[in-house]
Amino acid sequence: MLVTGLSGAGKSSILRMLEDLGFETVDNPPLSVLEEVVREGGSVPIAAGVDARTRGFETADVMALLGRLRRVPGIAPQLIYATADEAVLLRRFSETRRRHPLAPGGSLGARVADGIAREAALLAPLQEVADAVIDTSDLPLPELRRQIEQRFRDSGIGGMAVAVLSFAFPKGLPREADLVFDLRFLRNPHYDPVLRPLTGRDGKVAAFIQEDSAFSPFWQRMTALLDPLLPRYAAEGKKYLTVAMGCTGGKHRSVLLAEMLAAHLARSGWRVDLTHRELARLENVHREQAGAGSPMPQRAGDGPAALISPAGREAPSSCTQ
């Protein structure tokens, strides 16, 4: 596993989580040394962090290294790219008082923003070819840990992992999405005062949406599209696929369809990771409000504090995130 991405986006946290999964980890080795370590490695999987701090770092060299390793029998390198919104990265650098590796010296603020922009441009080719792009902007460490464990615990097992994500269109498209379905054509429970405070996980909301005459034809056609499509992606060597389900608030229609799709794919034998982006954000806000006066929950990229174990939650069978 080659871990790269923007400084402050949580690469070190990802490496620590992979180490907990049994990976032998090394951070910022020279590429020549890394290649030698991988070629001579035994049965223990290796996770390495490579970014702009690496001596002689060039994106073309990283891509060439991946190409050479993919031609070696028994080695299946994967590239993980960690990213976050600029405002989030600026906040994290401000809180930790650390300088950005591409903005040495100067005062905190504009120089950090310049460094973020330069690093994003430098690493853009790697983001384009990454096997997995992980956006930690609104991702607490417990949730990041859950995603890493679900995606990479069985990294030796062949096949593609599918992430199913619900979201709200006004909050922006998920940058990691490969396929996006717009569910705003379905009847909206938001306008029913009884259903408004509930979510797509509630039976009353599910019944309300499924009574829409357009629901069943859409569900049948969507699964008829995805069922033969996913194996073709897997046959092309894709390791991770994200299917995003969007509605206006990210609370009712998208949540219900994401839950249903995750269960459907799990029954079909896929490794599935289920995430409700807006519900997770609301839960984070509620936790912070409830814990006013207590230490704020740690987020990915916040620094070297101890990792928090993820809380358990229900998910479809073999689903998770």
C-alpha positions in Angstrom: 0.0 0.0 0.0 1.5 3.3 -1.1 -0.1 6.2 1.0 0.2 9.7 -0.4 -1.9 12.9 -0.5 -2.1 16.4 0.9 -0.2 17.3 4.1 -2.6 17.5 7.0 -5.1 15.2 5.3 -4.4 12.2 7.6 -1.7 10.2 5.9 0.1 9.4 9.1 -3.2 8.3 10.7 -3.8 6.0 7.8 -0.4 4.5 8.1 -0.9 3.9 11.8 -4.2 2.2 11.1 -2.6 0.0 8.5 0.1 -0.9 11.0 -2.6 -2.0 13.4 -4.0 -4.3 10.6 -0.6 -6.1 10.4 1.2 -4.0 7.7 4.9 -3.3 8.1 4.9 0.5 7.7 7.6 3.0 6.7 7.1 6.7 6.3 8.9 8.7 3.6 11.6 6.3 2.5 13.6 7.3 -0.7 11.9 5.7 -3.6 14.9 3.6 -4.5 15.0 2.2 -0.9 11.3 1.6 -1.0 11.5 -0.5 -4.2 14.3 -2.6 -2.8 12.3 -3.2 0.5 9.2 -4.2 -1.5 11.0 -6.5 -3.9 12.8 -8.2 -1.0 9.9 -8.3 1.4 8.5 -11.5 2.7 4.9 -12.5 3.5 4.2 -9.4 5.6 2.3 -6.7 3.6 4.0 -3.3 3.4 2.5 0.2 3.7 4.6 3.2 2.9 4.0 6.9 3.1 5.3 8.9 0.2 4.7 12.6 -0.3 6.3 16.0 -1.0 8.7 15.6 2.0 10.3 12.5 0.4 13.8 13.2 -0.8 13.9 13.8 -4.6 10.1 13.4 -4.8 8.6 13.5 -8.3 5.2 12.3 -9.2 6.5 10.7 -12.4 9.0 8.7 -10.4 6.2 7.4 -8.1 4.0 6.4 -11.1 7.0 4.7 -12.7 7.7 2.8 -9.5 4.1 1.6 -9.4 4.4 0.5 -13.0 7.6 -1.5 -12.3 6.2 -3.2 -9.2 3.0 -4.2 -11.0 5.1 -6.2 -13.4 6.7 -8.2 -10.6 4.9 -11.5 -9.9 3.4 -11.7 -6.4 3.4 -7.9 -5.9 0.1 -6.0 -6.3 0.7 -2.4 -5.3 -2.2 -0.1 -4.5 -2.2 3.7 -4.2 -4.2 5.4 -1.4 -4.6 9.2 -1.8 -5.7 11.3 1.3 -7.3 14.7 0.7 -9.3 17.4 2.4 -10.8 20.8 1.7 -8.4 23.8 1.8 -10.3 25.4 4.7 -10.0 22.2 6.7 -6.3 21.9 6.0 -5.7 25.6 7.0 -7.5 25.0 10.3 -5.5 21.9 11.0 -2.2 23.7 10.4 -3.3 26.6 12.5 -4.3 24.4 15.4 -1.1 22.3 15.3 1.2 25.3 14.6 3.2 23.2 12.1 4.6 24.7 8.9 3.6 23.3 5.5 6.4 21.4 3.8 5.9 23.4 0.6 5.6 26.8 2.4 8.8 27.0 4.6 9.2 30.1 6.7 6.9 33.0 6.7 3.8 33.7 8.8 1.0 31.2 9.2 -1.9 31.8 6.8 -1.3 32.9 3.2 2.0 31.0 3.0 0.3 27.9 4.2 -2.5 28.4 1.6 0.2 28.8 -1.1 1.9 25.6 0.1 -1.4 23.7 -0.1 -2.1 24.9 -3.6 1.4 24.0 -4.8 1.2 20.5 -3.2 -2.3 19.9 -4.7 -1.0 20.8 -8.2 2.1 18.6 -7.7 0.1 15.6 -6.5 -2.8 15.9 -9.0 -1.5 13.1 -11.3 -1.3 10.7 -8.4 -4.9 11.5 -7.3 -6.0 10.8 -10.9 -4.5 7.2 -10.8 -5.2 6.4 -7.1 -7.0 3.1 -6.3 -8.7 4.8 -3.4 -9.3 8.5 -2.7 -10.2 9.2 0.9 -11.6 12.7 1.8 -11.1 13.4 5.5 -12.6 16.8 5.6 -15.6 15.8 7.8 -14.2 12.4 8.9 -13.5 11.9 12.6 -10.8 9.4 13.4 -13.2 6.6 14.5 -14.9 6.8 11.1 -11.6 6.9 9.2 -10.4 3.9 11.1 -13.6 2.0 10.2 -13.1 2.8 6.6 -9.5 1.7 6.6 -10.3 -1.5 8.4 -13.2 -2.4 6.1 -11.3 -1.6 2.9 -7.9 -3.1 3.8 -8.3 -5.7 6.5 -8.6 -8.4 3.8 -6.3 -6.7 1.4 -4.9 -10.1 0.3 -8.4 -11.1 -0.9 -9.0 -10.6 -4.5 -12.0 -8.7 -5.9 -13.4 -5.2 -5.7 -14.8 -3.4 -2.6 -17.8 -1.2 -3.2 -18.5 1.9 -1.1 -22.2 3.1 -1.0 -22.6 6.7 0.1 -25.6 8.9 0.7 -25.3 12.6 0.4 -27.0 16.0 -0.1 -26.5 17.8 -3.4 -26.5 21.3 -1.8 -23.5 20.2 0.2 -21.5 19.2 -2.9 -20.8 16.1 -4.9 -18.6 13.5 -3.1 -15.2 13.9 -4.8 -14.6 10.1 -4.4 -17.8 9.1 -6.3 -17.5 6.9 -9.4 -21.2 6.6 -10.0 -23.9 9.1 -8.9 -27.6 8.6 -8.8 -29.9 11.7 -8.3 -33.0 10.7 -6.2 -34.6 14.1 -6.1 -37.4 12.9 -8.4 -38.9 10.7 -5.6 -41.5 12.1 -3.3 -39.9 14.0 -0.4 -40.7 13.1 3.2 -39.3 16.5 4.3 -42.7 18.1 3.6 -44.5 15.8 6.0 -44.1 17.3 9.5 -44.4 13.8 11.0 -41.7 12.3 8.8 -39.4 15.3 8.6 -37.4 14.6 11.9 -37.0 10.9 10.9 -34.4 9.4 8.5 -34.4 6.9 5.7 -33.6 4.2 8.2 -37.1 4.6 9.7 -39.9 2.3 8.5 -42.5 5.1 8.1 -40.1 7.0 5.9 -39.3 3.9 3.8 -43.0 3.2 3.3 -43.7 6.8 2.3 -40.9 6.8 -0.4 -41.7 3.3 -1.6 -45.3 4.2 -2.2 -44.1 6.6 -5.0 -45.1 5.0 -8.3 -41.7 5.8 -9.7 -39.8 4.0 -6.9 -40.1 0.3 -8.0 -39.3 0.9 -11.7 -36.3 2.9 -10.7 -35.0 0.4 -8.2 -35.4 -2.5 -10.7 -33.6 -0.6 -13.5 -30.8 0.7 -11.2 -30.0 -2.8 -9.9 -30.3 -4.2 -13.4 -27.7 -1.7 -14.5 -25.3 -2.2 -11.6 -25.5 -6.0 -11.3 -23.7 -6.6 -14.7 -21.7 -3.4 -14.5 -19.8 -4.0 -11.3 -18.2 -7.3 -12.4 -16.9 -5.5 -15.5 -15.2 -2.8 -13.3 -13.7 -5.6 -11.2 -12.5 -7.4 -14.3 -10.6 -4.3 -15.4 -8.7 -4.4 -12.1 -10.5 -1.7 -10.2 -10.1 -2.2 -6.5 -12.6 0.2 -5.0 -15.8 1.6 -6.5 -17.9 4.3 -4.9 -21.6 4.6 -5.7 -23.2 7.8 -4.4 -26.9 8.3 -3.8 -28.0 11.9 -3.6 -31.1 13.9 -2.6 -31.8 17.4 -1.3 -31.1 16.9 2.4 -29.2 13.7 2.5 -31.5 12.4 5.2 -34.4 10.5 3.7 -34.4 9.3 0.1 -30.7 8.9 -0.4 -30.3 7.2 3.0 -33.1 4.6 2.2 -31.7 3.8 -1.2 -28.1 3.6 0.1 -29.2 1.1 2.8 -31.2 -1.0 0.2 -28.4 -1.0 -2.3 -25.7 -1.9 0.3 -27.8 -4.8 1.4 -28.5 -5.9 -2.2 -24.8 -5.8 -3.1 -23.8 -7.7 0.0 -26.3 -10.4 -0.8 -24.6 -10.6 -4.2 -21.2 -11.3 -2.6 -19.6 -7.9 -2.8 -17.5 -6.4 0.0 -19.6 -3.3 0.8 -18.9 -0.2 2.9 -21.9 2.0 3.7 -21.6 5.7 4.7 -24.3 8.4 5.2 -22.3 11.6 4.8 -24.9 14.2 6.0 -26.1 12.0 8.9 -22.5 11.6 10.0 -22.1 15.3 9.9 -25.2 15.9 12.0 -24.1 13.3 14.5 -20.7 15.0 14.8 -22.4 18.4 15.5 -24.7 16.8 18.1 -21.7 15.2 19.8 -19.8 18.5 19.9 -22.8 20.3 21.3 -23.4 17.7 23.9 -19.8 17.7 24.8 -19.4 21.5 25.1 -16.8 22.2 27.6 -15.2 18.8 27.0 -12.3 18.0 24.7 -13.4 18.2 21.0 -13.4 14.8 19.2 -10.2 14.3 17.3 -10.4 14.3 13.5 -8.1 12.8 10.9 -5.0 14.9 10.5 -5.3 16.5 13.9 -1.9 15.2 15.1 -0.4 12.4 17.2 -3.1 12.0 19.9 -4.2 8.5 20.6 -6.7 7.0 18.1 -10.2 6.5 19.2 -11.9 3.1 18.7 -14.9 3.2 16.4 -18.4 2.8 17.9 -20.3 -0.2 16.6 -23.3 0.4 14.3 -25.8 -1.7 12.4 -25.2 -2.3 8.8 -26.4 -4.8 6.2 -24.9 -8.2 6.4 -21.1 -8.1 5.6 -21.6 -4.4 5.1 -20.0 -1.7 7.1 -17.1 3.1 6.1 
